Amino acid sequence: MNNFLLKQLKKIKAAPQIAIITGSGITLFRDKEPIFEVKYSELNASIKGHEGKSKLYKINNKHILVFSGRRHLYEGLSFSDVTSNVRLAYNLGVKKIIITNAAGGINKNFKAGDLMLITGFIDLMQTTERGTLSGIIQAPFKIKSSLTKKISNTFNSTVKKGVYAGVLGPSYETFAEIKLFRLLGVSAVGMSTVPEIICAKSLGLDYAGISVISNIWNPGHKPSHKKVLEQVKKTNEKLDRLVSKLVDKT
């Protein structure tokens, strides 16, 4: 895929300025035709809601590279594997990256369909010498990137803000885990994004993370991937408007 993208970009003399990684069920720029697209076969096609394609768009004279789908640590993959989209964007000269996901709402003030700007994260995905839950003993990492600040200032009234907890999965959290997350100040939880944020920061990219709150925890809630995708589909238009405005202002 790397070579194909490079050849296509050279052919049309395009240098993408912004990259976007989309999470489960998220579809952006549905009213626009991509300049080209390529399917990356290495993506696990069994994960529903992940299209597994790279698409290049030209919007307001900007070239936008969209990675429609991602890989996950719970597939038995390495950190390098799940951050391949970020590193590819960097190698293509991208300076800014937006990382999206579908996440479970932990904050009691959230509702399904909300958009949450990730202002910090707790990493409970990767095992260290102190164990998988070593992230609990540390304060959430605070995100201070320029792109995050821009989204916060520009869309202050339309997006929630909060800490994202990245867990390995694949599973839905128990009520005991939800209670723990609330004690830790977590607003949303999911099974991706944290490695990509860490990689983007290490490469010097300007980055931001946005979660679509796909479900809210309550005693009668029975989560399923099908319901997650249904809710994300309903929220796509809201996220699309935000991203389109952001691209226009960036």
Residue pairs with C-beta under 8 A, 6 or more apart in sequence:
1 38
1 40
1 42
1 54
1 88
2 88
2 91
4 38
5 38
5 54
5 88
5 92
6 92
8 36
8 38
8 56
9 15
9 16
9 56
9 92
12 35
12 36
14 35
14 56
14 58
14 63
15 63
15 92
15 93
16 56
16 63
16 64
16 65
16 89
16 92
16 93
16 94
17 62
17 63
17 64
17 94
17 95
17 96
17 250
18 62
18 63
18 64
18 65
18 94
18 95
18 96
18 97
18 98
18 247
18 250
19 64
19 65
19 66
19 67
19 85
19 86
19 89
19 92
19 94
19 96
19 97
19 98
20 28
20 64
20 65
20 66
20 67
20 97
20 98
20 99
20 100
20 243
21 67
21 70
21 85
21 86
21 97
21 98
21 99
21 100
21 196
22 28
22 66
22 67
22 68
22 69
22 70
22 100
23 49
23 70
23 100
23 101
23 102
23 190
23 192
23 193
23 212
23 232
24 47
24 48
24 49
24 50
24 101
24 102
24 214
24 225
24 228
24 229
24 232
25 49
25 102
25 214
25 228
25 229
25 232
25 233
25 236
26 100
26 101
26 102
26 212
26 232
26 236
26 239
27 51
27 68
27 236
27 240
28 66
28 236
28 239
28 240
28 243
29 57
29 59
29 64
29 66
29 240
29 244
30 236
30 240
32 57
32 59
34 55
34 56
34 57
34 66
35 56
35 57
35 58
35 63
36 55
36 56
37 53
37 54
37 55
37 56
38 53
38 54
39 52
39 53
40 52
40 53
40 54
40 69
41 52
42 71
43 50
43 52
43 69
43 70
43 71
44 50
44 71
44 72
44 75
45 52
47 69
47 72
48 225
48 229
49 102
49 225
49 228
49 229
49 232
50 68
50 69
50 70
51 68
51 69
52 68
52 69
53 68
53 69
54 65
54 66
54 67
54 68
55 65
55 66
55 68
56 63
56 64
56 65
56 66
57 63
57 64
57 66
58 64
59 244
59 247
59 248
60 247
60 248
62 247
62 250
64 247
65 89
65 92
65 94
67 85
67 89
70 82
70 85
70 192
70 196
71 77
71 81
71 82
71 84
72 82
72 169
72 170
72 191
72 192
73 79
73 82
73 125
73 126
73 168
73 191
73 195
74 168
74 169
74 170
74 191
79 126
79 195
79 199
82 192
82 195
82 196
83 195
83 196
83 198
83 199
85 196
86 97
86 99
86 196
86 199
86 200
86 203
86 205
87 199
87 203
89 97
89 205
90 203
90 205
94 205
95 205
95 206
96 147
96 205
96 206
96 207
96 250
97 196
97 200
97 205
97 206
97 207
97 208
98 147
98 207
98 208
98 209
98 210
98 243
98 246
99 193
99 196
99 197
99 200
99 207
99 208
99 209
99 210
100 209
100 210
100 211
100 212
100 239
101 190
101 192
101 193
101 209
101 210
101 211
101 212
102 190
102 211
102 212
102 214
102 228
102 229
102 231
102 232
103 116
103 164
103 188
103 189
103 190
103 211
103 212
103 213
103 214
104 172
104 173
104 188
104 189
104 190
104 213
104 214
104 215
104 216
104 217
104 223
105 111
105 112
105 114
105 187
105 188
105 213
105 214
105 215
105 216
105 217
106 165
106 178
106 181
106 182
106 186
106 187
106 188
106 189
106 217
107 160
107 162
107 182
107 186
107 187
107 188
108 182
109 160
110 116
110 160
110 162
110 187
110 188
110 213
110 216
111 213
111 216
112 213
112 214
112 215
112 216
112 231
113 212
113 213
113 231
113 234
113 235
113 238
114 159
114 160
114 212
114 213
115 158
115 159
115 160
115 210
115 211
115 212
115 213
115 235
115 238
115 239
115 242
116 159
116 160
116 161
116 162
116 164
116 187
116 188
116 210
116 211
116 213
117 148
117 151
117 152
117 155
117 159
117 160
117 161
117 162
117 208
117 209
117 210
118 143
118 148
118 162
118 163
118 164
118 188
118 193
118 197
118 208
118 209
118 210
118 211
119 142
119 143
119 148
119 152
119 161
119 162
119 163
120 140
120 141
120 142
120 143
120 162
120 163
120 164
121 140
121 141
121 143
121 163
121 164
121 165
121 166
121 193
121 194
121 197
121 209
122 135
122 136
122 138
122 140
122 141
122 163
122 164
122 165
122 166
122 184
122 186
123 135
123 141
123 166
123 194
123 198
124 132
124 133
124 135
124 136
124 165
124 166
124 167
124 168
125 132
125 166
125 167
125 168
125 191
125 194
125 195
126 132
126 195
128 134
130 137
132 168
136 180
136 184
140 163
140 184
140 185
140 186
143 197
143 208
143 209
145 201
145 206
145 207
145 208
146 206
147 206
147 207
147 208
147 250
148 207
148 208
148 209
150 208
150 246
150 249
150 250
151 159
151 208
151 210
151 242
151 246
152 159
152 161
154 245
154 246
154 249
155 242
155 245
155 246
158 242
159 210
159 242
160 187
160 213
161 187
162 186
162 187
162 188
163 184
163 185
163 186
163 187
163 188
164 186
164 187
164 188
164 189
164 190
164 193
164 194
164 209
164 211
165 181
165 184
165 186
165 188
165 189
165 190
166 189
166 190
166 191
166 192
166 193
166 194
166 195
167 173
167 189
167 190
167 191
168 191
169 191
170 191
172 223
173 181
173 189
173 217
175 217
175 219
178 217
181 189
188 211
188 213
190 211
193 209
193 211
196 209
197 207
197 209
200 207
201 207
210 239
210 242
212 231
212 232
212 235
212 239
213 235
214 227
214 228
214 231
214 232
214 235
215 221
215 223
215 227
215 228
215 231
